Amino acid sequence: MSAIPQERRVVTAIPGPKSQELQARRLSAVAGGVGSVLPVFTARADGGIIEDVDGNRLIDFGSGIAVTTVGASAEAVVRRASAQLADFTHTCFMVTPYEGYVEVCEALAELTPGDHAKKSALFNSGAEAVENAVKIARAYTKRQAVVVFDHGYHGRTNLTMALTAKNMPYKNGFGPFAPEVYRVPVAYGYRWPTGPDNCGPEAAAQAVDQITKQIGPDNVAAIIIEPVLGEGGFIEPAKGFLPAVARFARDNGIVFVADEIQSGFCRTGQWFACEDEGIVPDLITTAKGIAGGLPLSAVTGRAEIMDAAHAGGLGGTYGGNPVACAGALGAIETMREQDLNGKARRIEEVMKRRLSAMAEKFDVIGDIRGRGAMIAIELVKDRATKEPDAGAAGALARACHAEGVLVLTCGTYGNVLRFLPPLVIGEDLLNEGLDVIETALAAV
């Protein structure tokens, strides 16, 4: 039972007067480089609703960028985290350890793909997890090069900026970046020159050819890819691409890393998106949906690879904070008990049916893609040329926001509207949000 009525309500302009007052304070106190999609200030959030300080209730199609998968105040997360808060907030696992950290690592070993022996290390953010995956892969292989992909996103730290494809806003003006990072093509079916049917094998062949000729497989420590590319535009690599790349990595002693930070924990209708084509990664990075909104991330992988780093080589003062670990156990409990994989698949069914009907009416929709509750539409000026229409994406988002539906944009070209509703959202709210999107499309 939600603590907030699960209904959209718009009682002021958005943002309202109280949010505008807080925004004025923010502008004088918070660094300008920290942006916001929509400057409405949250008072409460639960289920599929965000309630702002002015009393508006917005339908949440963003989940804090795929973080509040179980809702923003899930009972099991609040219960477990509150109990842990009452016991202790911190000791540092590297000083005096605690059971919660171990329990989370045990759960990750059980949930992640593959039946091999696994171990984990816990951190605070997705970028930290990716950086540590690179450290572990380099320690294991005694190699340096890291291969990533067009349209990929892996974080905002120096190394993960180098791994990330998109310049603005993630990289512009922040260089120089970490060396020994190489980028190769990804199987982006909608924009592949010979079409989606040929995309998987052709893109894999191109990627392998570039790695072989330009880097040398014996120099590559890790290949890192998002099984569904997030910030790059919710791109599902065409079928066959991921298995071919994973096979190449295995044949050449390269650590294959699945970055599941945005796509993991039931988001795509499976525990992890790489399961769709039976991929068993050597290492898997997780964050976002792992702990119901509390800061936690992990690297999980083959025990012999995870143990390659020397004692003291991995860690961090706050990594695997006990309250965040308790939240993670509560989030996993919720995912299991409420069958959130099943709910994600139902969200996909509803959204794709509705969005396909919209695409028949509105030529601006060039592509509908994604899995589970990780769905996107790519907007174009012309379906024949596929020229990206970032202006339409921005206008559509603003129109939805004004009517009380929070949506996010993404994509290398800024022309993708992405939908990441909490998996616990009610179907009535889901359909109402889609109604608002359809009305906004007609207006835009």
C-alpha positions as CSV (number, residue, x, y, z in Angstrom):
1,M,0.0,0.0,0.0
2,S,1.5,3.3,-1.1
3,A,1.9,6.2,1.3
4,I,1.1,8.6,-1.6
5,P,-2.2,8.5,-3.6
6,Q,-1.2,7.0,-6.9
7,E,-2.8,9.6,-9.1
8,R,-1.5,12.4,-11.3
9,R,-2.4,15.9,-9.9
10,V,-1.3,19.2,-11.4
11,V,-2.4,22.1,-9.0
12,T,0.1,24.8,-10.0
13,A,2.3,25.6,-13.0
14,I,5.3,23.2,-13.2
15,P,7.5,24.2,-11.5
16,G,5.3,25.8,-8.9
17,P,6.0,28.8,-6.7
18,K,7.7,26.8,-3.8
19,S,9.9,24.9,-6.3
20,Q,10.8,28.3,-7.9
21,E,11.8,29.7,-4.5
22,L,14.0,26.6,-3.9
23,Q,15.5,26.9,-7.3
24,A,16.5,30.4,-6.6
25,R,18.3,29.2,-3.4
26,R,19.9,26.4,-5.4
27,L,21.3,28.7,-8.0
28,S,23.1,30.7,-5.4
29,A,24.5,27.6,-3.5
30,V,24.9,24.7,-5.9
31,A,27.5,24.5,-8.6
32,G,26.1,25.3,-12.1
33,G,27.6,22.2,-13.6
34,V,25.1,20.1,-11.6
35,G,22.0,20.1,-13.9
36,S,18.4,19.0,-13.4
37,V,16.0,17.6,-15.9
38,L,13.0,19.3,-14.2
39,P,13.5,21.8,-11.3
40,V,10.5,20.6,-9.3
41,F,11.6,19.9,-5.7
42,T,10.5,16.5,-4.3
43,A,8.6,16.3,-1.1
44,R,7.7,12.6,-1.2
45,A,7.9,9.7,-3.7
46,D,6.5,6.2,-3.8
47,G,5.2,3.7,-6.4
48,G,4.8,5.5,-9.7
49,I,4.4,9.0,-8.2
50,I,6.7,11.9,-7.3
51,E,5.0,14.6,-5.2
52,D,6.6,18.0,-5.2
53,V,6.7,20.8,-2.6
54,D,3.8,22.5,-4.3
55,G,1.5,19.5,-4.0
56,N,1.8,18.4,-7.6
57,R,1.9,14.7,-8.2
58,L,3.9,13.6,-11.3
59,I,3.8,10.2,-13.0
60,D,7.4,9.0,-12.8
61,F,8.7,7.6,-16.1
62,G,12.3,8.1,-15.0
63,S,12.9,6.2,-11.7
64,G,15.8,8.6,-10.9
65,I,17.5,7.2,-14.0
66,A,16.7,3.5,-13.4
67,V,17.5,3.6,-9.7
68,T,14.1,3.4,-7.9
69,T,13.1,0.2,-9.7
70,V,11.2,-1.0,-6.6
71,G,9.8,2.5,-5.9
72,A,11.3,5.4,-4.1
73,S,10.2,4.3,-0.6
74,A,9.8,0.5,-0.9
75,E,8.7,-1.1,2.4
76,A,11.4,-3.7,2.6
77,V,14.1,-1.1,1.7
78,V,12.9,1.3,4.4
79,R,12.4,-1.4,7.0
80,R,15.9,-3.0,6.5
81,A,17.8,0.3,6.1
82,S,16.0,1.8,9.2
83,A,16.9,-1.2,11.3
84,Q,20.6,-0.9,10.2
85,L,20.6,2.9,10.9
86,A,19.6,2.1,14.5
87,D,22.5,-0.3,14.9
88,F,25.3,1.6,13.2
89,T,25.8,3.7,10.1
90,H,29.4,2.9,9.3
91,T,32.5,1.1,10.5
92,C,34.3,0.8,7.1
93,F,34.3,-2.8,5.8
94,M,38.1,-2.6,5.4
95,V,38.5,-1.9,9.1
96,T,35.9,-4.0,10.9
97,P,33.6,-5.9,8.5
98,Y,29.9,-6.7,8.9
99,E,27.4,-9.3,7.7
100,G,25.4,-7.2,5.3
101,Y,28.3,-6.7,2.9
102,V,28.8,-10.5,2.8
103,E,25.1,-11.1,2.3
104,V,24.9,-8.8,-0.7
105,C,27.9,-10.5,-2.3
106,E,26.3,-13.9,-1.7
107,A,23.1,-12.6,-3.3
108,L,25.0,-11.3,-6.3
109,A,26.8,-14.6,-6.8
110,E,23.4,-16.3,-6.9
111,L,21.6,-13.8,-9.1
112,T,24.2,-13.1,-11.8
113,P,24.5,-15.4,-14.9
114,G,26.7,-18.5,-14.8
115,D,27.2,-21.3,-12.3
116,H,30.9,-20.8,-11.8
117,A,32.4,-19.7,-8.5
118,K,31.9,-15.9,-8.1
119,K,33.1,-13.2,-5.8
120,S,32.1,-9.5,-5.5
121,A,33.5,-6.2,-4.3
122,L,31.2,-3.3,-3.3
123,F,31.6,0.4,-4.1
124,N,29.5,3.5,-4.1
125,S,28.7,4.5,-7.8
126,G,28.5,2.9,-11.2
127,A,31.6,4.8,-12.4
128,E,33.5,3.3,-9.4
129,A,32.4,-0.2,-10.3
130,V,33.5,0.2,-13.9
131,E,36.9,1.7,-12.9
132,N,37.5,-1.3,-10.5
133,A,36.4,-3.8,-13.2
134,V,39.2,-2.3,-15.3
135,K,41.7,-2.6,-12.4
136,I,40.7,-6.2,-11.8
137,A,41.0,-7.1,-15.5
138,R,44.4,-5.5,-15.8
139,A,45.6,-7.3,-12.7
140,Y,44.4,-10.6,-14.0
141,T,45.6,-10.4,-17.6
142,K,48.7,-8.3,-17.1
143,R,47.6,-6.2,-20.1
144,Q,46.6,-2.6,-20.4
145,A,44.2,-1.9,-23.4
146,V,40.5,-1.5,-22.8
147,V,38.0,-1.8,-25.7
148,V,34.6,0.0,-25.6
149,F,31.9,0.8,-28.1
150,D,30.3,3.6,-30.1
151,H,27.4,5.2,-28.2
152,G,28.5,3.6,-24.9
153,Y,28.3,5.4,-21.5
154,H,30.3,4.3,-18.5
155,G,30.5,7.3,-16.1
156,R,31.9,10.7,-15.3
157,T,35.3,10.0,-13.6
158,N,38.5,10.5,-15.6
159,L,38.8,6.9,-16.7
160,T,35.1,6.4,-17.3
161,M,34.9,9.6,-19.3
162,A,37.5,8.1,-21.6
163,L,35.4,5.0,-21.9
164,T,32.2,7.1,-22.7
165,A,31.5,7.9,-26.3
166,K,29.5,11.1,-26.1
167,N,31.3,14.4,-25.8
168,M,28.6,16.8,-24.5
169,P,27.9,17.1,-21.7
170,Y,30.0,14.2,-20.3
171,K,33.5,15.0,-21.6
172,N,33.7,18.4,-23.1
173,G,36.5,20.5,-21.6
174,F,37.5,17.9,-19.0
175,G,40.5,16.2,-20.7
176,P,43.1,14.9,-21.0
177,F,41.6,11.5,-20.5
178,A,43.1,8.1,-19.4
179,P,45.1,6.3,-22.1
180,E,44.9,2.8,-23.6
181,V,41.1,3.1,-24.4
182,Y,39.9,2.1,-27.8
183,R,36.5,2.5,-29.4
184,V,34.9,0.1,-32.0
185,P,31.5,-0.1,-33.8
186,V,28.4,-1.4,-32.1
187,A,25.4,-3.1,-33.8
188,Y,23.0,-0.1,-33.9
189,G,20.4,-1.8,-36.1
190,Y,18.2,1.3,-36.8
191,R,21.2,3.2,-38.2
192,W,23.3,0.4,-39.6
193,P,24.1,1.2,-43.3
194,T,22.9,-2.2,-44.7
195,G,19.9,-2.5,-42.4
196,P,19.1,-4.3,-39.1
197,D,19.0,-7.8,-40.5
198,N,22.7,-7.8,-41.4
199,C,23.8,-5.6,-38.5
200,G,24.8,-8.1,-35.8
201,P,27.3,-10.2,-37.8
202,E,28.6,-7.2,-39.8
203,A,29.2,-5.0,-36.7
204,A,30.8,-7.9,-34.8
205,A,33.2,-8.6,-37.8
206,Q,34.1,-4.9,-37.9
207,A,34.7,-4.7,-34.2
208,V,36.9,-7.8,-34.2
209,D,38.8,-6.6,-37.2
210,Q,39.6,-3.3,-35.6
211,I,40.7,-4.9,-32.4
212,T,42.9,-7.4,-34.2
213,K,44.5,-4.9,-36.6
214,Q,44.7,-1.7,-34.5
215,I,45.3,-2.9,-31.0
216,G,46.2,-6.6,-31.0
217,P,44.2,-9.1,-28.9
218,D,47.2,-9.9,-26.8
219,N,47.3,-6.3,-25.6
220,V,43.6,-6.1,-24.5
221,A,42.7,-6.6,-20.8
222,A,39.0,-6.0,-21.1
223,I,36.1,-5.5,-23.5
224,I,33.4,-3.5,-21.8
225,I,29.8,-3.2,-23.2
226,E,26.3,-2.3,-21.9
227,P,24.0,-5.2,-23.1
228,V,21.5,-2.5,-23.7
229,L,23.2,0.8,-24.2
230,G,21.7,3.4,-21.9
231,E,22.7,7.1,-22.3
232,G,23.6,6.3,-26.0
233,G,19.9,5.8,-26.8
234,F,18.6,2.5,-25.4
235,I,20.3,0.7,-28.2
236,E,19.8,-3.1,-28.2
237,P,22.8,-4.5,-30.1
238,A,21.4,-6.5,-33.0
239,K,21.1,-10.2,-32.4
240,G,24.4,-12.2,-32.7
241,F,26.6,-9.2,-31.9
242,L,27.1,-9.8,-28.2
243,P,27.7,-13.6,-28.5
244,A,30.3,-13.0,-31.2
245,V,32.2,-10.4,-29.2
246,A,32.0,-12.5,-26.1
247,R,33.4,-15.5,-28.0
248,F,36.2,-13.4,-29.4
249,A,37.1,-12.3,-25.9
250,R,37.0,-15.8,-24.5
251,D,39.2,-17.1,-27.4
252,N,41.8,-14.4,-26.8
253,G,42.0,-14.4,-23.0
254,I,40.3,-11.0,-22.7
255,V,38.0,-10.3,-19.7
256,F,34.5,-9.7,-21.0
257,V,32.7,-7.1,-18.8
258,A,28.9,-6.5,-19.0
259,D,28.1,-3.0,-17.7
260,E,24.6,-3.7,-16.3
261,I,24.5,-0.5,-14.3
262,Q,21.3,0.8,-16.0
263,S,20.0,-2.4,-17.4
264,G,20.3,-4.7,-14.4
265,F,18.0,-5.9,-11.6
266,C,14.8,-6.8,-13.5
267,R,14.8,-3.6,-15.6
268,T,14.6,-5.5,-18.9
269,G,12.4,-8.3,-17.7
270,Q,15.3,-10.5,-16.7
271,W,17.6,-10.2,-13.7
272,F,20.3,-9.0,-16.2
273,A,20.0,-7.9,-19.8
274,C,22.9,-10.1,-20.9
275,E,20.8,-13.2,-20.2
276,D,18.7,-12.5,-23.3
277,E,21.3,-14.1,-25.6
278,G,22.8,-16.4,-22.9
279,I,25.8,-14.3,-22.3
280,V,27.8,-15.2,-19.2
281,P,30.2,-12.3,-18.6
282,D,33.5,-12.7,-16.8
283,L,32.7,-9.6,-14.8
284,I,29.4,-7.7,-14.4
285,T,29.1,-4.2,-13.0
286,T,26.0,-3.1,-11.2
287,A,24.6,0.0,-9.4
288,K,21.5,2.1,-9.9
289,G,18.6,-0.4,-9.2
290,I,20.7,-2.4,-6.7
291,A,19.6,-0.7,-3.5
292,G,16.3,1.1,-3.8
293,G,18.0,4.5,-4.1
294,L,20.8,4.1,-1.6
295,P,24.3,4.6,-3.0
296,L,25.8,1.2,-3.8
297,S,27.6,-0.6,-6.7
298,A,29.3,-3.8,-7.3
299,V,31.7,-5.8,-9.5
300,T,30.8,-9.5,-9.5
301,G,32.7,-12.1,-11.5
302,R,34.7,-15.3,-11.8
303,A,36.4,-15.9,-8.5
304,E,39.9,-16.4,-10.0
305,I,39.6,-13.0,-11.8
306,M,38.2,-11.1,-8.8
307,D,41.0,-12.5,-6.7
308,A,43.7,-11.2,-9.1
309,A,44.0,-7.8,-7.3
310,H,46.4,-7.8,-4.4
311,A,45.0,-7.4,-0.8
312,G,44.3,-3.7,-0.2
313,G,44.1,-3.0,-3.9
314,L,40.3,-2.7,-4.0
315,G,38.0,-0.9,-1.6
316,G,37.1,2.6,-0.4
317,T,36.1,4.2,2.8
318,Y,32.3,4.1,2.1
319,G,32.3,1.1,-0.3
320,G,29.5,-1.3,0.7
321,N,28.1,1.0,3.4
322,P,26.0,-1.0,5.9
323,V,22.9,1.0,5.4
324,A,23.2,0.7,1.6
325,C,23.7,-3.0,1.9
326,A,20.6,-3.3,4.0
327,G,18.7,-1.4,1.3
328,A,20.0,-3.7,-1.4
329,L,18.8,-6.8,0.5
330,G,15.4,-5.1,0.8
331,A,15.3,-4.2,-2.9
332,I,16.2,-7.8,-3.9
333,E,13.5,-9.1,-1.5
334,T,11.0,-6.8,-3.2
335,M,12.1,-7.9,-6.7
336,R,11.6,-11.5,-5.8
337,E,8.4,-11.3,-3.8
338,Q,6.6,-9.0,-6.3
339,D,8.0,-10.8,-9.4
340,L,9.4,-7.6,-10.9
341,N,10.7,-9.4,-13.9
342,G,7.2,-10.3,-14.8
343,K,6.0,-6.8,-14.1
344,A,8.8,-5.4,-16.4
345,R,7.7,-7.7,-19.2
346,R,4.1,-6.5,-18.7
347,I,5.2,-2.9,-18.9
348,E,7.0,-3.6,-22.2
349,E,3.8,-5.2,-23.6
350,V,1.7,-2.2,-22.7
351,M,4.2,0.4,-23.7
352,K,5.1,-1.1,-27.1
353,R,1.5,-1.7,-28.1
354,R,0.6,2.0,-27.3
355,L,3.8,3.4,-28.8
356,S,3.4,1.4,-32.0
357,A,-0.1,2.8,-32.4
358,M,1.3,6.3,-31.9
359,A,4.0,5.6,-34.5
360,E,1.2,5.0,-37.1
361,K,-0.1,8.5,-36.4
362,F,3.1,10.5,-35.9
363,D,5.9,10.3,-38.5
364,V,8.4,11.8,-36.0
365,I,8.7,8.4,-34.3
366,G,11.4,6.7,-36.3
367,D,12.1,3.7,-34.0
368,I,10.6,2.0,-31.0
369,R,13.0,-0.2,-29.0
370,G,14.1,-1.6,-25.7
371,R,13.1,-4.4,-23.4
372,G,11.1,-4.7,-20.2
373,A,10.7,-1.3,-18.6
374,M,13.7,0.1,-20.5
375,I,11.8,1.4,-23.6
376,A,12.6,4.3,-26.0
377,I,11.4,6.1,-29.1
378,E,13.9,7.7,-31.5
379,L,12.6,10.9,-33.1
380,V,13.5,11.9,-36.6
381,K,12.8,14.8,-39.0
382,D,12.3,12.3,-41.9
383,R,11.8,8.6,-41.7
384,A,13.6,8.1,-45.0
385,T,16.8,10.0,-44.1
386,K,16.5,9.2,-40.4
387,E,17.8,12.7,-39.6
388,P,17.8,13.1,-35.8
389,D,15.3,15.5,-34.3
390,A,16.7,16.6,-31.0
391,G,14.4,19.6,-31.0
392,A,11.3,17.4,-31.0
393,A,12.6,15.3,-28.2
394,G,13.2,18.4,-26.0
395,A,9.8,19.9,-26.9
396,L,8.0,16.6,-26.2
397,A,9.7,16.2,-22.8
398,R,8.8,19.8,-21.9
399,A,5.2,19.2,-22.9
400,C,5.0,16.0,-20.8
401,H,6.5,17.8,-17.8
402,A,4.0,20.6,-18.0
403,E,1.2,18.0,-17.7
404,G,2.8,16.1,-14.8
405,V,4.6,13.3,-16.5
406,L,8.4,13.1,-15.9
407,V,10.2,11.7,-18.9
408,L,13.9,11.7,-19.8
409,T,15.8,12.2,-23.1
410,C,19.0,10.5,-24.1
411,G,21.0,9.4,-27.2
412,T,24.2,10.4,-28.9
413,Y,22.1,12.8,-31.1
414,G,19.9,13.9,-28.2
415,N,16.8,12.7,-30.1
416,V,15.7,9.8,-28.0
417,L,12.9,9.8,-25.4
418,R,13.4,7.1,-22.9
419,F,11.0,5.5,-20.4
420,L,12.2,4.0,-17.2
421,P,9.1,3.7,-15.0
422,P,9.4,2.0,-11.6
423,L,8.5,-1.6,-12.0
424,V,5.9,-1.2,-9.2
425,I,3.9,1.4,-11.2
426,G,0.2,0.7,-11.5
427,E,-1.1,-0.1,-15.0
428,D,-3.6,2.7,-14.8
429,L,-0.8,5.2,-14.1
430,L,1.2,3.7,-16.9
431,N,-1.6,4.2,-19.4
432,E,-2.4,7.7,-18.2
433,G,1.3,8.6,-18.7
434,L,1.1,7.2,-22.2
435,D,-2.1,9.3,-22.8
436,V,-0.2,12.4,-21.9
437,I,2.7,11.4,-24.2
438,E,0.3,10.9,-27.1
439,T,-1.4,14.3,-26.5
440,A,2.1,15.9,-26.4
441,L,3.1,14.2,-29.7
442,A,0.0,15.7,-31.3
443,A,0.9,19.1,-30.1
444,V,4.6,18.9,-30.9
